[in-house]
């Protein structure tokens, strides 16, 4: 065992990166669920965003354009879900699952010419002297702009839901769509916007994997992050900061267990490998002892006649 | 992947396959653990499937289902394939072993071929490649090339096939560089690019300048490329797009001749349950071109080792070798028998850490 082999600075910086795709996907789904829509297509939207972003970044040479395309791709796919559930009133669970299957197939098709291609690198932001601060500098100020965008998005969603009228309306739609409708709010339009936001966020999360975390295109490369994001939203009791904490906890312990393995720590590897799931669930379950409930209309379709 | 094949696999996966099979065609099914576009393990199996189609043309029909989880789900997929009239089914991952045996019991007329396992039945053959022969060559190159003397190794699952690879690479790295150390990280997945990349990054952060992988995607290659001065080896497939550096060589699985031969045996009615374990000599394991990033003398030494293994003159597990705890395994000049290799569950002397049980 040689714990000195683990560089704590690289480790923390590493898990911030590892958690970012999860943060994007989960915060988008949180907004959708707050509006009363359960979209199980996160995985499909992520992988679609991953390839849209990757292809665009490779073709244009601009990673930022790639991220924009990823958001657009994820949002476009989510519009399909919005059409199915908000216009044709199809079952949300079935539509979401179909969206995941569709997204996986579509991305494999789109990605045919991109296997083995190296994407352009998105540079880190230059914070000047801030990056030279001992310990804090290398951890906090050596990342790309998208990582900070993820954190800003969590803060933005928190402010929106807690302090703004728009957030209140969104929550009202999610809690009781009939009451919101009676007050004159356009339930389906608001939900569609929330779905599209969720899709764009999932797309960004997917592109963060294909452009920064790995960086390459491989079929099915999101490998289940979308499902973890879905679970995280529930365990975080639909609260943005808790979601951020959960994502960092999950990313952190995942990285930690790989580091400990590399350093040869004498804990059985099976326990290390399952620890991220266990600890994240445990912490969030303890935190959610305050009985925060799911949005009351979650997963229920709305029709004005109802 | 063609749209039509996506649709084929999608309908199969949903259990909606039409089942309109002409009786005179031999139907061959393949069960894959990853996507055919993984650029590694599953990609090579699918190349084998395409070779079968090419060889027999109209006389065969092949079907495949990709991304099949090891365990109960695979049993369902195999059952569906058998019900849909498959005559021969290749199940291409270690974790399909028990499911294959279970399904084979229910369909005695269907022939099954399970890759990398050790359980057989009257209608279940096993086949595998001696990847450890290729690992010996990787170990030799890695031992020569490392400057930090730390070689990172991404393991998938602690099964004999993977442990053989680690031991073989380690023995040959130590032979040329007595100071070399292995850091082993178990990813507990065959295919998860993000996790594989993370594992590679962690190993590199901890000082490894050579990363060997026993997982299926090219993600560790990308991570090594990003990190700079690190070398890697293609796994299962050539992964030449990452050459000449980080990828300096590779182990390539070539299943095509075997798949063609076995399909022909089913057509002729000569199929029997067998156990096939071929290596470099028989062509089942190929060594990808050694790139110019490797010094010429090291390359020559590696190629010489390859020749010796191919001709049978040298076996990668030749004594004197001790087990990790220091007890004697092979005496001087003694060669490991296949039985021990097939069930290998111990590290050789010099490796650190314990194998997860």
Interface residues (C-beta under 8 A of the other chain):
Chain A: X5 X6 X7 X10 X11 X14 X18 X21 X101 X105 X108 X109 X111 X112 X115 X116 X117 X118 X121 X209 X213 X214 X215 X216 X218 X219 X220 X221 X222 X223 X224 X225 X254 X255 X258 X259 X261 X262 X263 X264 X266 X268 X269 X270 X273
Chain B: X1 X3 X6 X10 X34 X35 X36 X37 X38 X39 X67 X152 X158 X183 X184 X185 X186 X188 X189 X191 X192 X193 X194 X195 X197 X198 X199 X201 X202 X203 X205 X206 X207 X217 X218 X219 X221 X222 X223 X225 X226 X239 X241 X242 X352 X353 X354 X356 X357
